[in-house]
């Protein structure tokens, strides 16, 4: 390459880097639009004005109104189903978080002989099709002679598949944990329980909270496993599926948007609290 050709090649290289950088940015933006488009549609159509429509199907934009948000619980069946889903999701997530955290700590803290078997058992609910899990759980409950399907059977089913997500999430957080911190705390006179509550638990709490929120969202969203084991109990996903045969009122989007806003709010509070804590540690 001659000296005269060097500026041209340098300019072409800069142009290619510029194109590559902006092309990657464009693809990233398209990816985000693809991911968030359904959420944006839900938020927008929660303000859709369907007053005067005999059988409201919230598929076509009719106009803007705040009346839907002023009366989010207009349809009692949807409201009761939402409350039932929240109850199941909260209880199932709490139980699964405790069980999954203990499994993750046991696998990470101690060398178990059956670690590979436990890993396989944890992965199976994640890889098995939900329709197979739902039907097998129904068969199990009927074989055990359950007097009736309902709240309890849904709760057991949700705990079953949430434990795997919690255990794997917390295990990923604990994988880089420095266990010598526990030894140092106990050398300074702290008993085991105090060491766990003051040293181990605060350090792994972000992973536990993330696992709890993940299991909560999975539980409140589940339809396939739930419908097999629900009996006469109606959760929010089942209510939405049943409702869409007759009408799709905008209150469905309002309730979904409320859950979304609460979730985003919790994430925002967690992020801000972590930033404040990090800044305090840095200043000290």
QUIVENKA-V638043 format. One record per helix or strand of 2 or more residues. SS is the DSSP state (alpha for helix, beta for strand). FROM is the first residue (numbers start at 1). TO is the last residue. Records with the same first field share a line. If there is no record, write none. Layout:
BEGIN
SS = FROM-TO / FROM-TO
END
This chain:
BEGIN
alpha = 3-45 / 67-70 / 76-109 / 115-127 / 130-143 / 151-174 / 180-187 / 192-221 / 224-229 / 236-243 / 251-283
END
